Amino acid sequence: MEISKNNSKIKPRNLWKIINNNKYQHHVTISTIGSGIELTKEVDERVVNMEDLEKRKEVYGICGECNEPGTGFYWCRPCNAKRFKDNFKNWTSGNQIIDDFIQQSQFDAVFRKNCLEWIPFGNFKNVTYITKGGFGKIYSAEWPDGFIISWDIENQKWDRDSNVQVALKSLYNSSNISLDFLNEIKSHLQIYLVDIVQCYGMTQDPNTKDYMMVLQYCNKGNLRNYYLNNSDLCNSKIFYLFQIVRGLLNIHNAGKIHKDFHSGNILRSYSGIFISDLGMCQPANIEQSVENEEIYGVLPYVAPEVLRGNKYTKASDIYSFGIMMNEYISEEPPYNDIPHDHVLAVKVCKGFRPKISDDVPKLLADLIIRCWDAKAENRPTAKELHQILNKWSNEIDEKHNYSEIYSQIKECEKIKKNKLKNKSNKIKSKNMQTHPQAIYTSRLLNFKNLPEPVNSDVIQLTSSTECLDCQLNETDLNEINQDDKNNIE
């Protein structure tokens, strides 16, 4: 829009500011009642509230059209909402529920990552099947148009990141749109999206008629597959762990819990590391019925109190993070040499945990043990983990010789180097033998008569096999045998 002033026309100018991602969020937080977002003591200093006009102006700058403070990086919600509304007549999914859902996201978007589009399947090129999970199939595809970045105020058009590769995630039998499918997309919209896989919109498979989420594609696969075929230095791992916990903090800051946090749901790409699969993500304050709550997950990552039927909490996410953290540092899947069955569930409740390698820095080992404490209240919060890992990352990056974490990493590198002198150790991860009943995909977990969770005194001192033998007594084995009918096949 051109503005007439003194008989001359002045074009709107770009008045946005560049955001320091480590200092502020990329968009405002709406903290009003009913928004689904609760500001708690966990919320960090990066949060910018919608109501704080001065802070918004300081962080995001002002809109060159309406001169109001921005609501996110290069984004003005009122102006962009009007643009989207004017375009409603130009598209439809053919399903009123989908249309209403996408249109509402465009009305509410305070940032580009909160905004969905309907993308006709024909707009994608080279659609290729990748894999299937417990709930649907995943494909890769090329998207020539690409996703919206911001409104180009000077040229009056959408600026897009074109020719991108995306992932298409379908849900089985979703031709009659399911609540679960929409709930997963809602979770993407409600969470501050740095370090979370972005959802660009929706499409529909023309053959099966199943609806599909259009997601950010991560070309290096999930974290488990990555570390089994590659090796990061310890200092790099700490930085990536910081990114992961930053994403988990964003989930918790949005008043939600992930519920299915494991290395298969953490994805690597050339641009970083991202948390994915928010299908089970739900509000942290929801009242759950123990009788009706089904437990889905990957057994090694599920907190002992959840295995016993207690509700999922932010602390149970932290337990999962601790298991994943040790897995990534050690480059070995948890409990890979034993069945993931009722016996393992009993052992986890009795304090059995994965072995921590002797080449893990003590500060990291201590933090891992805190995360998987049997008492949920003793585990650190995501905010505390974020602060600790951020501090360590900075000290490592600046090579502070006086820093304890930096010194420990140097010592542990020597230990690891000595181990690698044995050629067989160099290829350990690639030739790792996994027990046929070690299952690393999400499934229904239905265990009975599990003991009260306790901690063990031998977490770091024994291997998994030794620990398993030393803690199961005859009474435990009798109880397990009696409950075989309830075990997972």
C-alpha positions, 0 to 999 in steps of 0.5 A, a space after each residue: 500500500 502506498 501512502 500519499 504525503 505532500 503530493 508524493 507517494 511513499 512506499 511502506 518500508 521494512 522496519 523489522 529487527 533481527 532477533 537474537 535467538 538465544 536472548 528472545 523467542 521468535 514470537 510473542 507468547 499469548 498468556 490469556 486464559 483459554 489460550 492453552 499456554 500457562 506461564 509458570 516458574 519454568 518459563 525462561 527470560 526469552 519469553 515476550 508477552 503479547 501484552 508487552 507492547 514496548 518489549 515487542 517493539 524493542 525485540 521485533 521492531 514495528 510493522 511498516 504498514 500499520 506502525 504497530 509492534 510486531 508479533 514475531 520475527 518479520 511478522 504482523 499478525 493483524 496485517 497478515 491475517 487480513 491478507 490471508 482472509 482476502 485469499 480464502 476464496 482462492 482455495 479449499 481442501 474440499 473438507 470444511 473441518 480442514 478449511 476452518 482449521 487452516 483458516 483459524 491458524 492463519 488468523 491466529 498466527 503471530 509468526 510464520 511457523 504458527 501458520 498453516 497452508 492447504 497444499 494440493 498434492 499435485 504441488 509436490 514432485 518426486 514423492 518417495 516412500 521412506 518408512 512406516 511407524 506405529 500410526 502412519 507412513 512417511 514420505 519425502 517430496 520436493 516442494 517447488 513453491 516452498 513455505 512462507 517466510 514473511 510478507 515482502 512489504 516493499 514488493 507486496 507479496 509473500 517471500 517464500 523459501 522455494 524448492 525445499 524438500 519436505 516430509 509427508 506424514 500420513 495417518 492410517 484411515 484418516 480420510 474421515 479426519 481424526 481428532 488425533 491428526 488435528 491434535 498433533 498439528 495443534 501441538 505444532 502451532 502452540 509450541 515455540 518452534 525453534 528446535 521443533 520440527 516445523 509443520 507447514 500445512 496439510 495435503 491429501 493422498 489422492 489414492 488413499 484419501 488419507 490426510 497428510 501433514 507437510 513437515 520439515 525434512 531432516 536429511 540426516 535421519 533420527 539421532 539413533 541412526 545418526 550416531 550408529 553411523 557417525 561420531 560427534 566429539 563430546 563438545 559437539 554432543 553437549 551443544 546438540 544436547 543444549 539444542 534438544 533441551 531448548 526444544 523440550 523447554 519450549 514444549 514445557 513452556 507452552 504448558 505441554 508434555 511430549 510423552 514419547 520422547 526418545 532418540 527415534 523422535 529426534 531428527 538431524 539435518 544440516 541446519 541442526 537437531 529437532 524434536 519431532 512426533 508431537 502426536 501424543 503431546 498434551 497439556 501438562 495440567 490435564 486430568 488423566 484417569 489412571 484406569 483409562 489412560 493407555 501407555 504408549 512409548 518405547 520402554 527404555 525411555 518411559 519413566 518408572 512411575 508412568 510404567 506403574 500407571 501414574 500420569 505423564 508429567 514434565 518430570 517424566 519427559 526429563 527422565 526420557 531426556 536423561 536416557 537419551 542423553 546417556 545413549 547419545 554420549 555413549 553411542 549405544 541404544 539403551 538395553 540393546 542386549 536384553 528383551 524389552 519386556 515385563 522383566 525389564 519393566 520390573 528392573 527399571 522400577 527397582 533402579 536398573 538403568 543403562 550403564 554409563 561409560 567410563 569415558 563420560 565426563 563426571 559432570 555429565 554423568 551426574 546430570 544424567 543420574 539426576 534426570 533418571 532419579 526414581 523420585 520425579 521431584 528430584 529430577 531437574 526441570 527443563 529450564 535448569 537443564 537448559 541453563 546448565 547445558 548453555 553454560 557448558 556449551 559457552 565454556 567449551 566454545 570459548 575453550 576455558 581451560 579453567 572450566 571443569 567441564 572443559 577439563 573433564 572432556 579433555 581427560 575423557 578424550 584421552 580415555 576414549 582414544 586409548 580404547 580406540 587403539 583396539 581396532 574392534 572398538 572403532 567399528 563397535 557401533 556399526 557392528 552392534 548386536 541388538 537383541 531381537 526383542 529389543 524394540 525401539 518403536 512406540 507401542 502399547 505398554 501394559 505391565 501389571 504388579 510393578 514395584 514402587 520405583 527406587 534408586 539403585 546404588 550400582 548404576 555406574 558400576 555394573 553392566 546391564 547383564 550383571 545388574 539384571 542378575 543381581 537384583 531379581 529374586 525368586 519372588 520377583 520371578 514368580 510374580 512375573 511368571 504369573 503375569 505373563 498373560 498381560 505381557 506385551 507380545 
